[in-house]
Amino acid sequence: MINILVSEIVDYFYAFLLPFVRISAFTLAAPIFSLNAFNVRFRIIVATALTVLAVELIEFNSQSLSIDSLIMLVLVQAFLGLFSGFVLQIISGAVTVGGQAISNSMGLGMANLIDPTLGNVPVISQFLVILSTLIFIVADGHLVLIQILMQSFTTFPVDRTFSLNIIYDLFIEWTPLLFVGGLVLALPVIISVLLVNAGLGMITRSAPALNIISVGFPAIMLAGVIIILIALPGIVQRIDSFWREGFNTLGNFFGGL
């Protein structure tokens, strides 16, 4: 018969609770794990499995904690997990912004689809988000995220609080990628489509009888699709660099991986 003291069960419960909160919050916000295709049961299974691995890395003494301190630590773990996932969601947001800019330049701004994670986004954004997800998987991003998450328990132990200044600095440094990254991603296509528009304007001036409404829009959309196909290797390379930069930023934040 195995004798297990109640105090040991309580200690293990608290040692399991805090990392479970951080990992669960991370799976709610991180790319791939936050998709609606992964239901709540799957997320609970993933969070539980990762927590069992993380418990071995944690030294935690619950006897010196009061209820107020425990509640504060739970909130800190939830905030840290959500923030970690939010840092990488900025990359998905940058890809969506770039796709919206391309769609508007091609005249596809009204052709919106429902994205369960981002709401109403144009078809080009849908395509780029799917492409970004595939790049994330090919780059073993899910494994890198798990490695960074495990490293976070060494850099930020579950029984300690930390200053929000480091979060603020990283937030200020990383958030502009949402707009700058989208602009960099879409700028080559936008400039090319602008040149096509300029050419159509010159044709209209030379042939005023030409109906630019019936000819211009199909021509711009066709030219935009061809330009995107030509620029696709560069877009893939740029999205890959965004993901790698995000991994490096999050890895350095959690201990220089």
Buried (B, 14 or more C-beta within 10 A) or exposed (E): EEEEEEEEEEBBEBBBBBBBBBBBBBBBBBBBBBEEEBEEEEBEEBBEEBBEBBBEEBEBEBEEBEEEEBEEBBEBBBBBBBBBBBBBBBBBBBBBBBBBBBBBBBBBBEEBEEBEBBEEBBBBBBBBBEBBBEBBEEBEBBEBBBBBBBBBBEEBBBBEEEEEEEBEEBBEEBBEBBBEBBEBBBEBBBEBBEEBBEEBEEBBEEEEEBEBEEEBBEBBBEBBEEBBEEBEEEBBEBBBEBBBBBBEBBBEBBEEB
